[in-house]
Amino acid sequence: MFPLPTPQEGAAMQRTCGGGRLSVKLSAGESRIDRLFQEGSARIRIPRVPSGLPLEAVLINTAGGLTGGDRMDWRFEAGAGASMTLATQACEKTYKAHGSSEARVTVQLKLNAESSLAWLPQETILFDRARLARSIEVEMAADSRLLMIEPVVFGRLAMDEAVIEGHFRDRWRVRQAGQLIHAEEMRLGPDVADALKHKAVADGGLAMATVLLIAPEAEARLAAARELIGDAGGVSHVRMRSRGADRAETGKLLARIVARDSYELRKVLVPLIRLLNPLGGMPKVWSI
């Protein structure tokens, strides 16, 4: 018998490619589906929620994870006056990549006048030698409301998994009324384990999260958010005034959280989501 070719010997590897689109409109006082499209390994499911609550969408990657060469593209739009909550069915796992190939995930969010959108995916878990590039682009109206939470875990401590090497790139751009109000660029690797030991990065922790709230009530949530996070991270706030004739006032609350593992991270994130997302609360798919 002849041995099967390995990836290094030029065997063609099957790659995951998926995309999902969802727009929501306000109809008879309820947020309802306007347009829905899905292809490849991407699926969007809409569970029932009580009347008056934001439409809730659950994002699914039927491939069960990502690796080098995979592509996922998500696009969502909240119409005027509509509200929606977006969450993933489970943690998105990113596995070892072959060579320099990387998994790529793109997210585009659009919020129209007086709309509200909460982006609440469960943890992205990176395994040893994973390579992931993620990009998140947001366009907001001056009077819209945005909550974004992105938790990342480097290996599962309970499974004795260690991430020694890998690459993680995370790019965020948030614009309100055409004005850039938040931008960040995170690059980690190739020596992931060494980087996580540094106090300015994770101080030895294996789980971290970024939380961003852009809303008029952001300042009012600052003290409570600091109390919930405690020594696990920090929270800042800045007042903002949008461009244009209305010159609407809003605020930006930004929090960074670091924890020993995903369980400890969730113990902070779950009450924080409930605090910052009073209209929609916790997505049903989340658990602790």
N, C-alpha and C positions, 0 to 999 in steps of 0.2 A: 504494500500500500504506500502511496505517496503522501507525505505530510501536507496538510492544508496550508495555503500561503498565509503568512502573517501580514498585518498592516504595513510593516516596514518593507515587505517584499512587493508592495504595490497592489494588494487586493483592494477592490472597490468596497468602501464601507457605506452602509445604508445610513442616511442622515434624516433627522427629523426637521420638518418645515411646517409651520402652522401660523395662522393668522385669524384674529377675531375682531369684529367691529360691532359696536352697539351704540345707538343713540336713543335718548329718552326724552319724551315730551310731557308737558303738563296738560292733562285732559280731564275735564270735570272735577278738578281739584286733586287728581291723583297723578303720580308719575308713572307713565306707561311706556312700553316699547314703541319706538318710532321706526327704527330700522335695525335689523339683526343679520349679521353675516359671519360665517365661520368656515374655515377650510383646513385641510391637513389634520394635524394632531390637536388643533385648538378647538375647544368646545366651551360654550357659554350656557349656563343653566340659570333659570330665574325661579327661585323658590317663592312660595307665597309668604306675604308679610301682612300684618294687620293694616286696615285702611288708614291712610294718612301718613304712613311711614315711607321713607325713601325706597325706591325700587332697589332690590338687592340682586346682584349678579355674581355668580360663582364661576371662576375661570378654571379650566381643566386642561392639562396637557396629557393627552391619552398615551403618549410615549413613555410616561412614568419617570421622566428626567431628561437632562440635557448633557451633551458631551460635545467635544470639538467638532465644528462644522454644522451644528444644529442652529436653526433660526426660529425665533418666535416673535410675532409682531401683533401688538394689541393697540386698538384705537377706540376711544370712548368719547361721547359728547353728551353733556347735560343741556337740554334745551332751556329756553327762557322760563324761569320759575320752577323748573324740575329739580329733583334731588335723586341721587343714586349712591349706593354703596357697592364697592367692588372688592372682592376677596378671592383668594385661591382655595380650591378644594383641599389641598394639602400643601406641605412644604415642597418647594421646587428643588429637587436634588440636581447638582451639577457634578458629573463624574469625571474621572481621569480622561484627559484629552491626549490624542496621539500627535506627537511632534508639536508644531507651532499652531495647529488649528485651535480655534476657540468657539465657544457657543456665544451667540449674540441674541440679545433680547432688547426690543425697542417698545417703548410705551408712549403713546400720545394721548393727552387728555385735553378736552376743550370744555370750558364752562361759559355759558352765555349769561345774559343779564339775570340777576337775582336767582341764579342756580346754586346748587350745592353738590359737591362731589367728595366722597371719602374713599381714598385708595388705601386698602387695608389687606395686602397680601400676607399670607403666613410666611415663615422663615424661608429664605434661600439658604440651602445647605451646600457648602462646597467641600468636596472630598480632596484627598491628596492628589496633586498634579492636575487639578481642575483648572480650566481657563475660561473665564466668563467676562464678556463685555456687555454692559447694560447702559441704555440711554433712555432718559425720561424727559419728555418735552411737554410743557403745560402752557396753554393759552387761556387766560382768565378775563372775564369782564370786570369792570371796576367794582361792581357791587356783588360779585359772586363770592362763594365761600369754599375753601379747599382744606382738606386734611389729608396728609400723606404720611404713611408709616412704612419704613423698609427695614426689616430685621434680617441680619446675615449671621450665619453660624458656620464656624470653621471646624467641621468634624463633629461627631456626636460623642460627647464625653462618656455617656452611659454605655456606649458600644466599644469603648477603648480605641476610638478612631483618632488618628493624629494627622494633621495637615502640615506637612513639612515644606513642600514646594507648591507653587501654583501662580496664577495670575488672576487678579480681579480688578476690573476697571468699571467705575460707576460715574456716569455723567448726568447731572440734573440742570435743567434750564426752565425757570418759571417766569412767565411774563404776564403782567396785569395791565390791561388797556394798552398793550403794545410796549410797555416799559419793562425791562429786565429787573426783577425784584429779588431773584434768588438764583445763584449759580454755584455749583460745587463740582469738583472733579477729584475722585478718589482713585488712587492707583496703589495696588498692593502686590508685591511679588518681585522676584521669584522666591526669595527666602521668607515665606509667609510666617513660619514658626518663629523665626528670629524677630521679625517686625512686630508680631503680636506681644512679645515680651516687653517692648518699650512702653514706658509709662504714658507717653503722649499718644500712643496708638490704642492699646487695649490693656496694658499693665498685667499681662498674663491671662486675660480673659479670652474666651473662645466664642463669645456671642456679643453682637453689638446692634444698635438700631439708631436710625435717624428719624426724628418726628418733626413734621413741619405743619403748622396751622396758620393759614392766612384768612383772617376773619375779623369783623369788628369787635368780637368779644375776646380776642386773643389776650389782651392785657389783663382782663378780669380772671383768666384762667392761670395766670402766671404763678401766683403764690401757691395754689393748690397743686400745680404740676411740680413745682420744686419740692414740695413736701412729699409727694408720692415717689419721686425719683431718688431723693435723699443723696446718699454717697455714691449711688450707681452712675451718676452722670451730672450733667448741668443743663440749665435752661436759660435762654435769653429772649428778650422781646424788644421790638422796635416799632414805633408808630410810623405809619405811612399815609401819604395822601396821593391818590391816583391823579394822573393827568386828565385833561378834558374839561368840558364845561361843568360837570357835576362836582369834580374835585372830591370824590367820596373818600372818607377817612376809614382806614382799616388798620390792622396790626399784623405783625409776623412774629409768631412764637416758634423758636427752634430749639429742639432738645437732642442731646446725644446721650446714649445709654450704653454702658458696657457691663457685661455679666460673665460669671464663671461658665455658664452653659445656657442652653435654650430654656430650660425649666426656670432658672432664676430670672432670665430675661422676661419671660412671659408673666412672672409674678409682678413685674413692674408695668409691662405693656398693657395688660388687660385692664387694670383700673385706670390707666392713663387714657386708653381709648374711650372708656365709658365717660371720663371727664370731658374729653375734647370732642366727643361725638354724641351729644345728648339727644339729638333728633333720631339717629339711627342705632345708637348703642353698639353692641358687639355683634358681628356677623355670626350666624348660626353655626358656620363650619369651624369657628375657632373653639378651642377647648383648652383647659389647663388642669 
